[in-house]
Structures are given as C-alpha cells and as structure tokens.
Amino acid sequence: MTDLVFLLLIFFIIISTLVSNGVNVDLPDKVKGTTSVNSNLTLSIQADGTYHLNGDSRPMSREDLEPKLRLEMAKQDEKVVYLQVDKSVPTGQTVEIIGLAKANSWKVMLGANPAKK
C-alpha cells in the first residue's frame, strides 16, 4: 500500500512540474472596435511615468493626481476616465489607476491605436 502511495506522489510531483501556470499571449498593437461611452476626461501616462490630464502639457505627480481626478469627476455626468498609457509603462502603474477608478466607482476606457484599413 505504501508503495502505491509513494508512486502516486512521484507521479503527481513530476506532472505538476510539466504544467504551465499561464498562457502566452501576443497582445495586439492595433485594435478594432467602438465604444458607446463618451469620456470628457483623458488621463495619459507617458513613457517616463508622468501623468497628464486632458492633454495638459504640464506633468502631474501621483500625489496631485487623485484630488484633481476627483474634482474633475465631480463635474461629469457620466463618470468615465479615458486612459491612454504608453506601452513601455509598467503594468503596475496602469493597474494602480484602474484600482483608483474602481474604488471611486468610475468607469475606465483603455485607449489603443486604431487599426489601419
């Protein structure tokens, strides 16, 4: 009986090392699609990690971002943030902004380059 348990243990250890934990995906640079939600608030994150609100050329710090977003969202009927993130920005920085939006019950639209026809 112990031999059988030992063999099963070895079998499951070997099999568990062969199983992959994720799926490799090649994310598209260009996307097709439309949205039914319009946003008057655009937040851009540049490659150097700086934030720009509504196309303002002056960079904004992370500390100043949340109060400014709350102020701008108070003026909006539909609470939607259009997020444009450079592809070299770390994912954690993007997820932090999405988490901020979720905590405030705001919708998030992610921007991408339109597909060429």
C-alpha positions as CSV (number, residue, x, y, z in Angstrom):
1,M,0.0,0.0,0.0
2,T,2.8,2.4,0.8
3,D,4.4,1.6,-2.5
4,L,1.3,2.7,-4.3
5,V,1.1,6.0,-2.4
6,F,4.8,6.6,-3.0
7,L,4.4,6.0,-6.7
8,L,1.3,8.3,-6.9
9,L,3.3,11.0,-5.0
10,I,6.2,10.8,-7.5
11,F,3.7,10.8,-10.4
12,F,2.0,14.0,-9.2
13,I,5.2,15.8,-8.5
14,I,6.5,15.1,-12.0
15,I,3.2,16.1,-13.6
16,S,3.0,19.3,-11.6
17,T,6.4,20.5,-12.9
18,L,5.2,20.0,-16.5
19,V,2.0,22.0,-16.2
20,S,2.4,25.7,-17.2
21,N,0.8,28.3,-15.0
22,G,-0.1,30.8,-17.7
23,V,-0.9,31.3,-21.3
24,N,1.5,33.2,-23.6
25,V,-0.4,35.8,-25.5
26,D,0.8,38.3,-28.0
27,L,-1.2,41.5,-27.3
28,P,-2.2,43.5,-30.4
29,D,-0.8,46.9,-31.1
30,K,-3.8,47.8,-33.2
31,V,-7.4,47.1,-32.2
32,K,-10.8,47.2,-34.0
33,G,-13.9,48.2,-32.1
34,T,-16.0,51.1,-30.9
35,T,-17.4,52.2,-27.6
36,S,-20.8,53.5,-26.7
37,V,-19.5,55.6,-23.8
38,N,-18.0,59.1,-24.3
39,S,-15.5,60.5,-21.9
40,N,-14.6,64.1,-21.4
41,L,-11.7,63.2,-19.1
42,T,-8.5,61.8,-20.6
43,L,-5.6,60.6,-18.4
44,S,-2.3,59.9,-20.2
45,I,0.7,58.1,-18.7
46,Q,3.8,58.9,-20.7
47,A,6.8,56.5,-21.1
48,D,8.7,58.3,-18.4
49,G,5.8,57.6,-15.9
50,T,4.4,61.2,-15.8
51,Y,0.7,61.8,-15.8
52,H,-1.1,64.3,-18.0
53,L,-4.8,65.2,-17.5
54,N,-6.9,66.2,-20.6
55,G,-3.8,66.8,-22.8
56,D,-2.2,69.3,-20.5
57,S,1.5,69.6,-21.3
58,R,2.5,70.1,-17.7
59,P,3.2,66.8,-16.0
60,M,1.4,65.9,-12.8
61,S,2.7,64.0,-9.8
62,R,0.9,60.9,-8.5
63,E,0.1,62.7,-5.2
64,D,-1.7,65.5,-7.1
65,L,-3.5,63.1,-9.5
66,E,-6.2,61.7,-7.2
67,P,-7.5,65.0,-5.9
68,K,-7.5,66.5,-9.4
69,L,-9.4,63.5,-10.8
70,R,-12.0,63.7,-8.0
71,L,-12.5,67.4,-8.7
72,E,-12.9,66.8,-12.5
73,M,-15.2,63.8,-12.0
74,A,-17.5,65.8,-9.8
75,K,-18.2,68.0,-12.9
76,Q,-19.0,65.0,-15.1
77,D,-22.5,63.4,-15.5
78,E,-21.0,60.1,-16.7
79,K,-18.0,59.1,-14.6
80,V,-15.7,57.7,-17.3
81,V,-11.9,58.0,-17.5
82,Y,-10.3,57.5,-20.9
83,L,-6.9,56.0,-20.1
84,Q,-4.1,56.4,-22.6
85,V,-0.9,54.5,-21.5
86,D,2.4,54.3,-23.3
87,K,3.2,50.6,-24.0
88,S,6.5,50.9,-22.1
89,V,4.8,51.9,-18.8
90,P,4.9,49.2,-16.2
91,T,1.6,47.3,-15.8
92,G,1.5,48.1,-12.1
93,Q,1.2,51.8,-12.7
94,T,-1.7,51.2,-15.0
95,V,-3.4,48.8,-12.6
96,E,-3.0,51.4,-9.8
97,I,-5.0,53.9,-11.8
98,I,-7.6,51.3,-12.7
99,G,-7.9,50.4,-8.9
100,L,-8.3,54.1,-8.1
101,A,-11.2,54.3,-10.6
102,K,-12.8,51.2,-9.3
103,A,-12.5,52.4,-5.7
104,N,-14.4,55.6,-6.8
105,S,-16.9,53.7,-8.9
106,W,-15.7,55.3,-12.2
107,K,-15.7,53.5,-15.5
108,V,-12.4,53.1,-17.3
109,M,-11.8,53.1,-21.1
110,L,-8.4,51.9,-22.3
111,G,-7.0,53.7,-25.4
112,A,-5.3,51.9,-28.2
113,N,-4.1,52.9,-31.7
114,P,-6.9,52.4,-34.2
115,A,-6.4,49.6,-36.8
116,K,-5.4,50.6,-40.3
117,K,-7.8,49.7,-43.0
